[in-house]
Amino acid sequence: MNPPSPEASPIGARFATLARQGRCALMPFLMAGDPDLATTAACLLALQDQGADLVELGIPYSDPLADGPVIQAAAGRALAAGATCAGVLDMLSGLRGRLHVPVVLFTYANPLLNVGVAAFCDRAAAAGAAGLVVPDLPLEEAQRLSPTVAAAGLDMVLLAAPTTSPRRMARIARTSRGFIYLVSVTGVTGTREQMDHRVASLIGQLKSLARQPVAVGFGISTAAHARQVRLWGSDGAIVGSAFVKRIAAAGPSDHPAMVAGAFCAELRQGLDSPAPAN
């Protein structure tokens, strides 16, 4: 049986449209419920208005082992404010008809298994989600659960890292749907001063193996970083901690949605700027 076309989902269709336009996808990350779910909803709409092509939406969890201190703290604040998995999906469902960018849910294996994979995926799809990232789910388990995720109409997006072997990278390329999430660093999420030049060769290696687009995350925190991964051939730039940090620091006169939207517009401009002349 042949795998489905990479364009056969909302995520794949969005990447295909951008590829025809010669553009790189911008994918901000938000921690749902930080500081509250109403603010998250406003931020999602602001990101859409300011040039986001997809959004990665984190479901707060008490042991987020793939995340650095900024996103860990955001998850803690969201949980303390009463955010739950069900509440996040209800918030997302309330945006149906207004939010048109594909939403990729970022969660961990324990919450997924606690609800039940099929039940979680059915509810996530009904709420309007398009995909799922589970960073602590091993490839072998992802392969086993992928049909269940696909049956709900969601893409299971898998991660590859600088330490991933070529053989395992090929298996990830065969299993991941929607896109492949390339982790740019060995470690957790967080802002970095500069991008590791190894990322360029990793992008090339993955794209030689995969039909799916490749998006780079972990460590992209400025417009210059996003533009750099675009010039290296990435199909998408995922920006997380830099958004979360700005939302947390928003003052009483600056609504977090306005702050997130302004930063999104800055990143969009950087991604779309032409390559420098030789």
C-alpha positions as CSV (number, residue, x, y, z in Angstrom):
1,M,0.0,0.0,0.0
2,N,1.4,3.3,-1.0
3,P,1.6,6.1,1.6
4,P,-0.8,9.0,1.2
5,S,0.4,12.0,-0.8
6,P,2.1,14.7,1.4
7,E,-0.6,17.1,0.1
8,A,-3.5,15.0,1.3
9,S,-4.0,16.9,4.6
10,P,-4.5,20.5,5.7
11,I,-0.8,20.6,6.8
12,G,0.4,19.1,3.5
13,A,-1.8,21.4,1.5
14,R,-0.5,24.5,3.3
15,F,3.1,23.5,2.7
16,A,2.4,22.7,-1.0
17,T,0.8,26.1,-1.5
18,L,3.9,27.8,0.1
19,A,6.2,25.7,-2.1
20,R,4.5,26.8,-5.2
21,Q,4.9,30.4,-4.0
22,G,8.6,29.8,-3.2
23,R,8.0,30.7,0.5
24,C,9.0,29.2,3.8
25,A,6.4,28.4,6.4
26,L,6.3,30.3,9.6
27,M,5.1,28.2,12.6
28,P,4.9,30.0,15.9
29,F,4.4,27.9,19.1
30,L,2.1,29.0,21.9
31,M,1.6,27.3,25.3
32,A,-2.2,27.0,25.7
33,G,-3.5,28.6,28.9
34,D,-0.6,30.9,29.5
35,P,-1.7,33.2,31.0
36,D,-5.3,32.0,30.3
37,L,-7.2,30.3,27.5
38,A,-9.0,33.5,26.4
39,T,-5.6,35.1,25.8
40,T,-4.4,32.0,23.9
41,A,-7.4,32.3,21.6
42,A,-6.7,35.9,20.9
43,C,-3.1,35.1,20.3
44,L,-4.0,32.4,17.8
45,L,-6.1,34.8,15.8
46,A,-3.4,37.5,15.9
47,L,-0.8,35.1,14.6
48,Q,-3.0,34.2,11.8
49,D,-3.6,37.8,10.9
50,Q,0.2,38.6,11.0
51,G,1.5,36.0,8.7
52,A,1.7,32.6,10.5
53,D,1.1,29.7,8.1
54,L,0.6,27.1,10.8
55,V,0.6,27.2,14.6
56,E,2.0,24.7,17.1
57,L,-0.1,24.7,20.2
58,G,1.3,23.2,23.4
59,I,-1.0,21.4,25.8
60,P,0.4,22.1,29.3
61,Y,1.9,19.1,31.1
62,S,3.7,18.9,34.4
63,D,6.8,17.0,33.2
64,P,7.7,18.6,29.8
65,L,11.0,16.9,29.3
66,A,11.7,18.2,25.8
67,D,11.2,21.8,26.9
68,G,13.7,24.3,28.3
69,P,13.0,26.7,31.3
70,V,10.9,29.2,29.3
71,I,8.3,26.8,28.1
72,Q,8.4,24.7,31.3
73,A,7.5,27.8,33.3
74,A,4.7,28.6,30.8
75,A,3.3,25.1,31.3
76,G,3.5,25.6,35.0
77,R,1.6,28.9,34.9
78,A,-1.1,27.4,32.6
79,L,-1.6,24.4,34.9
80,A,-1.8,26.7,37.9
81,A,-4.4,28.8,36.1
82,G,-6.5,25.7,35.6
83,A,-5.8,24.8,32.0
84,T,-6.6,21.2,31.1
85,C,-6.4,19.1,27.9
86,A,-10.2,19.2,27.6
87,G,-10.2,22.9,28.2
88,V,-7.6,23.5,25.5
89,L,-9.6,21.5,23.0
90,D,-12.8,23.3,23.9
91,M,-11.0,26.7,23.3
92,L,-9.8,25.5,20.0
93,S,-13.2,24.3,19.0
94,G,-14.6,27.7,19.8
95,L,-12.4,29.2,17.1
96,R,-13.8,27.0,14.3
97,G,-14.8,29.2,11.4
98,R,-12.4,32.0,12.4
99,L,-9.1,30.2,12.7
100,H,-8.0,28.8,9.3
101,V,-4.3,28.0,9.7
102,P,-3.5,24.4,10.5
103,V,-2.9,23.8,14.2
104,V,-0.4,21.1,15.3
105,L,-0.9,20.0,18.9
106,F,2.2,19.5,21.0
107,T,1.7,17.1,23.8
108,Y,3.4,14.2,25.6
109,A,2.8,10.5,25.7
110,N,1.3,10.3,29.3
111,P,-1.6,12.7,28.6
112,L,-2.3,11.0,25.3
113,L,-2.4,7.6,26.9
114,N,-4.4,8.8,29.9
115,V,-7.2,9.9,27.6
116,G,-6.7,7.1,25.2
117,V,-5.1,7.6,21.8
118,A,-8.2,7.1,19.7
119,A,-10.4,9.2,22.0
120,F,-7.8,12.0,22.2
121,C,-7.4,12.1,18.4
122,D,-11.1,12.0,17.7
123,R,-11.7,14.9,20.0
124,A,-8.7,16.9,18.7
125,A,-9.8,16.5,15.1
126,A,-13.4,17.5,16.1
127,A,-11.9,20.6,17.7
128,G,-10.1,21.6,14.5
129,A,-6.6,20.3,15.0
130,A,-4.7,19.1,12.0
131,G,-1.7,17.3,13.5
132,L,0.0,16.0,16.5
133,V,3.6,16.1,17.8
134,V,4.6,13.8,20.7
135,P,8.3,14.4,21.4
136,D,8.7,11.6,24.0
137,L,7.0,8.9,21.8
138,P,9.6,6.5,20.4
139,L,9.6,5.9,16.7
140,E,8.5,2.3,17.2
141,E,5.5,3.4,19.2
142,A,4.7,6.1,16.7
143,Q,4.7,3.6,13.9
144,R,2.2,1.4,15.9
145,L,-0.1,4.4,16.8
146,S,0.2,6.2,13.4
147,P,-2.8,4.3,11.8
148,T,-5.0,5.4,14.8
149,V,-3.9,9.0,14.5
150,A,-4.5,8.9,10.7
151,A,-8.0,7.4,11.1
152,A,-9.0,10.5,13.0
153,G,-7.8,12.7,10.2
154,L,-4.7,13.9,11.9
155,D,-1.0,13.9,10.8
156,M,1.5,12.4,13.2
157,V,4.6,14.6,12.9
158,L,7.8,12.9,14.0
159,L,11.0,14.5,15.1
160,A,14.6,14.0,13.9
161,A,17.6,15.3,15.7
162,P,21.3,15.9,15.0
163,T,22.0,12.6,16.8
164,T,19.6,10.6,14.6
165,S,21.3,7.9,12.6
166,P,20.8,7.9,8.8
167,R,19.0,4.5,9.0
168,R,16.6,5.8,11.7
169,M,16.2,9.1,9.8
170,A,15.0,7.1,6.8
171,R,12.4,5.3,9.0
172,I,11.2,8.6,10.4
173,A,10.9,9.9,6.8
174,R,8.7,6.9,5.9
175,T,6.5,7.3,9.0
176,S,6.0,11.1,9.6
177,R,3.0,12.8,8.1
178,G,2.4,16.4,7.2
179,F,6.1,17.4,7.7
180,I,9.2,16.3,9.5
181,Y,10.2,18.3,12.6
182,L,14.0,18.7,12.5
183,V,15.4,19.6,16.0
184,S,18.2,22.0,15.4
185,V,20.1,21.2,18.6
186,T,21.0,18.4,20.9
187,G,19.0,19.4,24.0
188,V,15.7,21.1,24.9
189,T,13.8,24.0,23.5
190,G,15.0,27.6,24.2
191,T,16.5,30.7,22.5
192,R,20.0,30.5,21.1
193,E,22.4,33.1,20.0
194,Q,23.1,31.6,16.6
195,M,22.1,28.6,14.5
196,D,24.4,25.6,14.3
197,H,25.7,25.2,10.7
198,R,25.2,21.5,11.0
199,V,21.6,22.1,10.4
200,A,22.2,22.9,6.8
201,S,23.5,19.4,6.1
202,L,20.8,17.8,8.2
203,I,18.1,19.6,6.2
204,G,19.7,18.3,3.0
205,Q,20.0,14.8,4.3
206,L,16.3,14.6,5.4
207,K,15.1,16.1,2.1
208,S,17.0,13.5,0.2
209,L,15.0,10.8,2.1
210,A,11.6,12.3,2.5
211,R,8.6,13.4,0.3
212,Q,7.4,15.5,3.2
213,P,8.5,19.0,3.9
214,V,11.1,19.6,6.6
215,A,10.6,22.3,9.3
216,V,13.3,23.3,11.7
217,G,12.6,24.1,15.4
218,F,14.3,24.4,18.8
219,G,16.5,27.5,19.0
220,I,15.0,29.8,16.3
221,S,14.4,33.0,18.1
222,T,15.0,35.9,15.7
223,A,14.1,36.9,12.1
224,A,17.7,36.3,11.1
225,H,17.6,32.7,12.4
226,A,14.4,32.0,10.5
227,R,15.8,33.5,7.4
228,Q,19.0,31.4,7.8
229,V,17.1,28.1,7.9
230,R,15.1,29.2,4.9
231,L,18.4,29.9,3.0
232,W,19.6,26.4,4.1
233,G,16.6,24.9,2.3
234,S,14.1,24.4,5.2
235,D,10.5,24.4,4.3
236,G,9.5,25.8,7.6
237,A,10.7,27.7,10.7
238,I,9.2,26.8,14.1
239,V,9.6,29.6,16.8
240,G,8.6,28.8,20.3
241,S,10.4,30.1,23.4
242,A,10.8,33.6,21.8
243,F,7.0,33.9,21.5
244,V,6.4,32.4,25.0
245,K,8.9,34.8,26.6
246,R,7.3,37.9,24.9
247,I,3.8,36.9,25.9
248,A,4.9,36.3,29.5
249,A,6.6,39.7,29.6
250,A,3.7,41.7,28.1
251,G,2.9,44.7,30.4
252,P,-0.5,45.8,31.4
253,S,-0.8,48.3,28.5
254,D,0.4,45.7,25.9
255,H,-2.1,42.8,25.3
256,P,-0.2,39.6,24.7
257,A,-2.0,39.1,21.4
258,M,-0.7,42.4,20.2
259,V,2.9,41.5,21.3
260,A,2.7,38.1,19.7
261,G,1.3,39.5,16.5
262,A,4.0,42.2,16.2
263,F,6.7,39.6,16.6
264,C,5.0,37.3,14.1
265,A,5.0,40.1,11.6
266,E,8.7,40.8,12.2
267,L,9.5,37.1,11.6
268,R,7.3,37.0,8.5
269,Q,9.2,39.9,7.0
270,G,12.5,38.3,7.7
271,L,11.4,35.0,6.2
272,D,10.2,36.7,3.0
273,S,13.2,39.0,2.5
274,P,15.2,38.2,-0.6
275,A,18.5,36.3,-0.4
276,P,21.5,38.6,-0.4
277,A,23.3,39.2,-3.7
278,N,26.6,37.4,-4.2
